[in-house]
């Protein structure tokens, strides 16, 4: 592995660690970065999805107590109490992940076939258009009042899982779309972020497994590139989660929504210009 490949891997990890938790597409932005650095569009999409394993580790460590409580409560799970107490988070994640698989896997198959035929400006343009759409969705979120729901229900899980399946497309933000749906469903900012970040854990692991099975390994020339990228994304991702949750709990959430929505629109617009 050359010094340039090491630097590109680390920078890709930094980008993933930051944008995974913002309402801009991690897959789209990491793919864009790698494409600019000379990686083929097909490999760029695969590596961007694989790096979600790193930020999955970030979320798992950050929410380790929530995960521990859910595991401890699992033996007492009953259908009539599926969305009560600690079981609510477990049921939400399981149902949402099932929906994500139903929607996301077919899209992934089509996406890789499409991405292999796209080069240069056209690939970037497609990412830019989807980024702008994601930004508009986030901007619309601020127009509704924040609810007081603290626990998810079955409809929340189905809707969030479905839109998470769509986020496998470059330019569609997983955290942005899932948090937006939860806000539309009446969840407050801290609840929406917490559920969105928890859902990233199985989603990220699933994306990593899908890539390994599809490519027969990791989509890089050497395993060291993937290792450094994953470690970097995990460390940076943890720092960003902690910072965002502190902000959400100390600032009125409509201000946070406004700022993140503006970031989406700005990022998407610049991508289209490029």
Residue pairs with C-beta under 8 A, 6 or more apart in sequence:
1 221
1 222
1 224
1 225
5 221
5 222
5 225
6 224
6 225
6 228
8 34
8 37
8 39
8 225
9 220
9 224
9 225
9 226
9 228
9 229
9 232
10 228
10 229
10 232
11 33
12 30
12 33
12 34
12 47
12 48
12 51
12 229
12 232
12 233
13 51
13 54
13 228
13 229
13 230
13 231
13 232
13 233
13 234
13 236
14 232
14 233
14 236
15 26
15 29
15 30
15 33
16 26
16 30
16 48
16 51
16 52
16 54
16 55
16 229
16 232
16 233
16 236
16 237
17 54
17 55
17 58
17 232
17 233
17 234
17 235
17 236
17 237
17 239
17 240
18 236
18 237
18 240
19 25
19 26
19 29
19 30
20 26
20 52
20 55
20 174
20 175
20 200
20 233
20 237
20 240
21 55
21 175
21 197
21 237
21 240
21 241
21 244
22 173
22 175
22 176
22 240
22 260
22 263
23 134
23 135
23 138
23 173
23 175
23 176
23 179
23 180
23 260
23 261
23 263
23 264
24 131
24 134
24 135
24 173
24 176
24 263
24 264
24 267
24 268
25 127
25 130
25 131
25 134
25 167
25 170
25 171
25 172
25 173
25 174
25 176
26 48
26 51
26 52
26 55
26 173
26 174
26 175
27 45
27 48
27 49
27 52
27 167
27 168
27 169
27 170
27 171
27 172
27 174
28 48
28 127
28 130
28 131
28 169
28 170
28 171
28 172
28 173
29 127
29 131
29 267
30 44
30 47
30 48
30 51
31 41
31 44
31 45
31 48
31 123
31 127
31 170
32 44
32 124
32 127
32 170
32 271
34 43
34 44
34 47
34 48
35 41
35 44
35 120
35 123
35 124
39 47
41 115
41 116
41 118
41 119
41 123
42 112
42 115
42 116
43 219
44 115
45 111
45 112
45 115
45 170
46 112
46 211
46 214
46 215
46 219
47 211
47 218
47 219
47 220
47 226
47 229
48 170
49 108
49 168
49 207
49 208
49 210
49 211
50 207
50 208
50 211
50 212
50 218
50 219
50 226
51 229
51 230
51 233
52 200
52 203
52 204
52 207
52 208
53 204
53 205
53 207
53 208
53 230
54 229
54 230
54 231
54 232
54 233
54 234
54 237
55 200
55 204
55 233
55 234
55 237
56 200
56 201
56 203
56 204
56 205
56 208
57 230
57 234
57 237
58 233
58 234
58 235
58 236
58 237
58 238
58 240
58 241
59 197
59 198
59 200
59 201
59 204
59 237
59 241
60 67
60 201
61 238
62 197
62 238
62 241
62 242
63 194
63 197
63 198
63 201
66 89
66 194
66 198
67 201
69 86
70 86
70 87
70 89
70 90
72 86
73 85
73 86
73 87
73 90
74 87
74 90
76 87
77 87
77 90
77 91
81 87
82 88
82 91
82 154
83 91
83 92
83 151
83 152
83 153
83 154
84 151
88 151
88 152
89 152
89 195
89 198
91 152
91 154
91 157
92 152
92 156
92 157
92 160
92 195
92 198
92 199
93 157
93 198
93 199
93 201
93 202
94 157
95 154
95 157
95 158
95 161
96 157
96 158
96 160
96 161
96 164
96 199
97 161
97 199
97 202
97 203
97 206
98 161
99 157
99 158
99 160
99 161
99 162
99 164
99 165
100 161
100 162
100 164
100 165
100 203
100 206
101 165
101 206
102 165
103 161
103 162
103 164
103 165
103 166
104 164
104 165
104 166
104 167
104 168
105 210
107 165
107 166
107 168
107 169
108 168
108 210
111 168
111 169
111 170
112 214
115 123
115 170
118 126
124 271
124 274
125 272
126 170
126 171
127 170
127 171
127 271
128 171
128 268
128 269
128 271
128 272
128 274
129 171
129 268
129 272
130 169
130 170
130 171
130 172
130 268
131 171
131 264
131 267
131 268
131 271
132 264
132 265
132 268
132 269
132 271
132 272
133 171
133 172
133 268
134 171
134 172
134 173
134 176
134 177
134 264
134 268
135 261
135 263
135 264
135 265
135 266
135 267
135 268
136 264
136 265
137 176
137 177
137 180
138 173
138 176
138 180
138 257
138 260
138 261
138 264
139 258
139 261
139 262
139 264
139 265
140 180
140 261
141 179
141 180
141 183
141 184
141 257
141 261
142 254
142 257
142 258
142 261
144 183
144 184
146 183
146 187
146 188
146 189
146 253
146 254
147 183
147 185
147 186
147 187
147 188
148 186
148 188
149 185
149 186
149 187
149 188
149 191
150 187
150 188
150 191
152 160
152 182
152 187
152 195
155 185
156 181
156 182
156 185
156 187
156 195
159 181
159 185
160 178
160 181
160 182
160 195
160 196
160 199
163 177
163 178
163 181
164 174
164 177
164 178
164 199
164 203
166 172
166 177
167 173
167 174
167 177
167 178
168 207
171 268
173 264
174 196
174 200
174 203
175 196
175 197
175 200
176 260
176 264
178 195
178 196
178 199
179 192
179 193
179 196
182 191
182 192
182 195
182 196
183 189
183 192
183 257
187 195
188 253
189 248
189 253
189 256
189 257
190 245
190 248
190 249
190 253
193 244
193 245
193 248
194 245
197 241
211 218
211 219
212 218
217 223
218 225
218 226
219 226
220 226
220 229
247 256
248 256
